[in-house]
């Protein structure tokens, strides 16, 4: 059975398994249907969350969701934000969307290409749930395409409140809007932010903190629509750089110091707690599915690297009336599964005009099964990352076969065994199986100049990421395909 046939069959099986749970919801009154809240942190790897073993970060509210629900030990997305957001929105890999990288970067779509218009060319969980009668709202960091006043409603959102500084210098305490109505040169994502709400810029003051404004907006939306099914999409600005002060720690310096990350993470967790508390106070807890995740790994600790450290992110799901309290589980998932899951929970079916790469997590979340899928996938430019329960392939590309690890069912990279050059028959067989899977997951063709640019970028972006710096760039430098390049 080829990959596409497998995915179609898997999706059909998933929907059949959960039809009894969710199909009836569509026939019931709106007030009885499950609400969905998806909170997505910005630059947060799984190692920065308490329930995933972090001793450095304080995340009690997220940990409580995990304890009372389900969280996935191994969930993958794309190691950088825009391709990750397209994957989340559409449920489709870059092999279909063209978003192997940020726009205009090697492997990413060019601005003149139709794939860059992801809102009209791709499905969206916002559009699908809106069509099913859900009231929909988005707040935080959009960063897909603009102008927001045109594209966010087209993506399926009735209301929105978003930061408009993406692509500009991300400063603190910057002017809001210049007299000509354009965003100022330092569109701040944190204090004194530049914010657009439902097509209009809103006035902010120097002490206003953007993440608080987005959280307040979503809580107000919930209150207005508490008697109707709603979808809240909360792509947070936290804890992305610049690192610095929060309302709870106003005297911190604005400094590129990883030691300051814990303050941003703590405030991010506090806002998750505010959302959960608001759901409780509205009496909606039993019928509201809350999912917490992230767009990619932590900056300086894996982001922008086609490795498990860049792709592995937290994924926590909680709903006392639906999701089983089973804590951490080993079922593999990647973020192509989110759209099918949201549609399934809402009682709908996937549109037939698209081929989706994900399948609904509902059978796993409800405890009907512990197994979800055989492999998960990530990518960046022409690099590919593939994972099964027992093996991991990182940094695979046309000029380098990548590093191959025997994971033995483990979830901690330090416990893996590098079997790239092993002559054991079981490892050789496993690698051949990976190659067969990758045949249906093509990478974009890059020029030598683009490949060299990517290697330089990967090295310079994470100067403190020792595991990466010591292992991958040297091997790629030594590859004959890059002979004669002007590598630093």
Number of C-alpha atoms within 10 A of each C-alpha: 6 9 15 13 10 11 18 16 12 18 21 15 15 21 27 14 16 19 17 11 17 20 18 12 19 17 11 10 11 16 16 15 23 28 27 24 25 20 22 25 27 25 28 28 27 26 21 24 23 19 24 18 11 13 11 13 18 20 22 17 20 25 19 16 25 25 18 18 24 25 29 23 24 26 24 31 31 37 31 27 22 22 27 29 23 26 29 24 23 29 28 24 26 26 15 17 22 23 30 31 24 20 19 12 15 23 26 23 20 16 11 9 10 13 20 21 17 20 21 13 12 18 23 22 24 29 19 21 24 20 12 15 14 26 23 26 25 27 27 30 24 24 18 22 15 12 10 21 14 12 18 25 20 15 20 23 24 17 19 26 28 31 27 26 23 17 9 13 14 18 20 20 19 21 19 26 20 10 8 7 9 10 19 19 16 21 27 28 30 29 23 22 33 26 28 19 19 18 17 10 19 14 13 18 13 14 13 16 20 25 26 17 19 26 20 16 20 25 17 13 20 25 13 10 14 17 15 18 25 26 27 25 23 25 24 26 23 27 23 17 23 20 21 20 19 18 13 11 12 10 10 13 12 14 13 13 13 13 10 18 23 17 20 22 20 21 21 23 22 17 20 22 18 16 19 20 15 17 21 13 11 12 12 21 20 16 20 24 22 24 23 21 24 27 31 33 32 28 24 19 23 28 28 26 32 25 28 28 25 30 32 28 33 27 24 27 25 28 25 16 14 19 22 18 20 16 20 18 15 17 21 20 27 27 31 26 23 23 29 27 24 25 22 24 27 26 23 21 16 20 11 7 7 13 14 23 25 27 29 27 25 25 21 19 24 20 15 12 13 14 15 18 17 11 18 21 23 26 33 30 23 24 25 24 26 23 23 21 19 15 23 26 23 23 23 21 18 15 14 15 15 20 18 26 21 20 21 13 13 16 14 12 12 8 13 18 14 15 18 16 10 11 9 9 9 10 18 15 11 16 19 12 11 19 14 13 15 17 10 12 17 13 22 20 14 14 11 12 11 16 22 19 14 20 18 15 13 20 20 12 16 18 12 14 17 11 11 20 15 11 11 19 16 13 11 17 17 11 12 10 14 16 10 8 12 8 12 7
